[in-house]
Amino acid sequence: MRIDPLPSESHYLNKFKQNATFILQNKPSTEFEWMFLMQHYGVATRLLDWSESPLVGLYFAISDDTQKDEDGALWVLSPTELNKRNRYRPDFDFEIPSFEDDDLNNYLPSVIAAERKTSLFPMAAIAARNSSRIQAQQGVFTISHRENIFVDEAGEDPKNHIGKYIIPSAKKNDLLKELEIIGITKFQLFPELGSIAQNIK
């Protein structure tokens, strides 16, 4: 959603499927599952990654080498409060919908491509953790609808669904070392061969 003009989602989805199907041992069975996989391998989607772990979130807020001299930000989301902005009414307090629930059907790529009139706020949802990355990062998502509405701008004030903690750039290295001591490393969050060399260095 940060790309202007917005690219064709169906084009990205079709190109990814075309080339990924041969490589995958377990082929995704739904549009959303394809989107989760695309997101975690760097393809632009309407999904925004979050983690249920504040320590994982902290790692991503401070680990980008290209932004070492800039302050970081740790965003905190109350998913149930965000979803109230879309008038989502769960059966139980603090319930977060799954991408398999009917409540998320209006966010499917095929549904959005088929009509042009609806406009919804972003929604928070849980997903099947269908890759080692999503599992390791305790991944959850927000998904935008067709319009570019940022999660922190959804709904009216007060913005009680989101918060932000600033991390001074001077503290990033110390925090990374502390996270490493408790086992929050690139290899833990990206359990792949490419991460091992970086940990050894």
N, C-alpha and C positions, 0 to 999 in steps of 0.2 A: 504493500500500500504506500510505500515511500517513493515508488517510481512514478515519475510524471512525464508523459502521460502513462496511465495504467496499461500494462501489457495485456494481451489476450490470454486469459487464464486457460481457456480450452486449448490454445496452441501449445502452451507450456506443458499442460497435462498430456496431450497427445504425443509430443516429442519425447517426454520423459518415459511414457509407457513403451514407445517404439523401441527405445534403446535399453531400457532397464529390464524388460521382461525376460530376455535371454540370460541375464546375470543372476536374477533373483531365484533363490531356492523356494521361497514361499511367496507366491504372487498375491498382492493385495486383492481383496474381493469387493471392495466398495470404493466409491469416489473419494470419500474422506480418508480411507487408508492410504490411497495413492498420494493424497495431499500431505499426510503426515510424513511419509517417506521422502517426498520431494523436499519438504521443509527442512528435514534433518540433513539433507545433502546439499543444501544451499540454493535450491530453486525458489524463485519468488512465488509466494502464495499469499492468501489472505489470512493465514495463521500467524499468530504471535506466540512464541515459546515462553512458557513460564515453568517454574519448578515448585514442587511442594516443599522443597528443602531451602531454607534461607541461606544455608552455607553454599549450596550449588549456585543460587542466584548471586551471592557475593563473589564467587569465583569468576563468573562471567562478567560481572561489573568491573573487575580489576585486572583481568588477565590479557586484555588486548594490547599487544606490544606496540601497535601503531598509535595508541592513545596514552602512553605512559606518563606524559607530561600534562595530561588533562585530568580534571576531577572526574571521578566515576559517579554513578548513580545506581542505587539499589531500589528498585520499584517494588512495592508491596500492594497486592490486590486482594480485595474481599470479593470473591467471585459471586457470592450470593447477592451482595448489594449491587454489583454490576448488572446481574441478570434481572433484578427488580426493575431496572430502567427500561427493559423490554417487556415489562408486565408478565414475566415468567413467574408462574405460581406453582412451586413444587408440591408434591404430596407430603413431604416431610420438611421440617425446618432444616436449613443449611444443606439441602440436597442440591447437587450440581448435576445437570443433565449429561448424559452420554451422547456422543455423536451418533449413536444408534437410535436415540429417541426421536419420535416424530416431531418434537419441538424444534429440532435442528434441520428439518427437511428444507425449509426456506433458504438455508445457507448452502445447499448442494450446488456445485458448479452447473449441473444440467438444469436445475430449476432457475437459477439466476440468468442463465443464457436464454431460457425460454420466454422470459417476460421482463418488462422494463419498469414496472410501476412501483413495486414495493420498495420500502426503505426502512431498514432496521438498525438499531444500535449493535455494537459488538456484543458477543455472548461468550461467557466462560463455559467450557465443557471439558469433560474427561474423555480420554480415548484409550482404546486397547494399546498397550505398549508393545508395538509390533516390531521393534528393532532394539538391538542392544544399547544403542545410544539413548533412546527414549527411556528405557528401563533404568539405565545407570543415572540419568539426569533427573529421574522422578518427574518426567515431563507431563505437563498439562498445557492447555491452549486457551487462547481467546481467538475467536474468528470474527472478522469483519464481514459486513454484508456487501452490497454493491458500492456504497458511498465511502469515501475516505474520512471516516469519523475516528479520530484517535481515541483510545481507551480512556485517557485522562480527560477527554472533553465530552464524553458521553453523558447525556442527561443534563438535568438542571442542577444548580448548586443547592445544597452543599455537596462537594465531591467526596462523600464518605466511603466511596468504593475503592479509593486509590491513595497511596502515600509514596513519598520519595525521600530517601536518605542520601545525602551527598557524601562521597568518600574523597577526602583530599588526596591529590596525586602523590604527595609526599609519603602517605601511609600505605600505598599500594604494595610495595615490595615487602614490607613487614607483614602485611595481612596475607600475602601469598605464601610466605614462609610458615605462618601459623596454620593456614589451611593445609599445607603439605604435611605438617606434623600430625594433624588429625585425619590424614588420608584423603583429603580432597585435592586430587591432582588431575592432570590432563588424562592420564591413563585410566583413572577410575571413571571419568566422565565420558571418555571416548575409548572404550575397551577394544582397541584395534592395534595391529602391529605398528602402524605409523606413530602411535603415541609412545611406544616403549623407548625409542631412541631419545626422544625429548626428555623423558624422565631420567634416563641414564646420564645425560649431559649435566 
